[in-house]
Amino acid sequence: MSDQPLAAALAFRYAVHVMPKAGILDPQGRAVERSMPHLGATGVRDVRVGRRVELTVEATDEAAARAVVERLAAELLANPLIEAYAIALIGAVGGAVGGAAADRGSGT
């Protein structure tokens, strides 16, 4: 048994935004764009459709939590050949971090 106290785990909430990379065909985006005139929406172009994944990570600090999210985004949530991702810290569960902060992940 160790004499060192265990670090308390904090919970951090993240959003991972995954989008097709520039130059990659986006058939869903094209379908949405072609449907817009039927709804009276004109002047809209370059529609890209992606997805948002939200998750809560328990870790000793925000840097450790972000490292987990970076790994998941790069290895599981996005296909690095055709997709880019951005990670945003939404906040902390239980008040570990005050307010929401956001930035772009290294997958872009």
Residue, then its C-alpha position, 0 to 999 in steps of 0.5 A: m500500500s502506498d503512502q501517497p494520497l490518490a488524486a481526486a478525479l475531476a470530470f471535464r465535458y468536451a465536444v469533438h467536431v468532425m468534418p470532411k477535409a477540404g477537397i473531400l467529396d461530401p455527398q450529404g452536404r451536396a444533398v442538403e445544398r441541392s434541397m435548399p432552393h425548395l425551401g426558398a433558401t437562396g444564396v447558400r453554397d459550400v454546405r459541409v455536413g459533419r458530426r458532433v460527439e460530446l463526452t465526459v472524461e474523468a481525470t486528475d486535471e484538464a491536460a490529462a482529460r484533453a490527452v484522452v480526448e485527443r487520442l480518441a478523436a485521432e484514433l476512433l472518432a475521425n478518419p484521419l485520411i478524410e476527416a479533420y476534427a476540432i476539440a472544444l472544452i465545454g466545461a467541467v461537470g461538478g464545477a471543476v472549471g469555471g465557465a466554458a472554454a473552447d479551442r481547436g484541436s490538433g486534428t485540423 
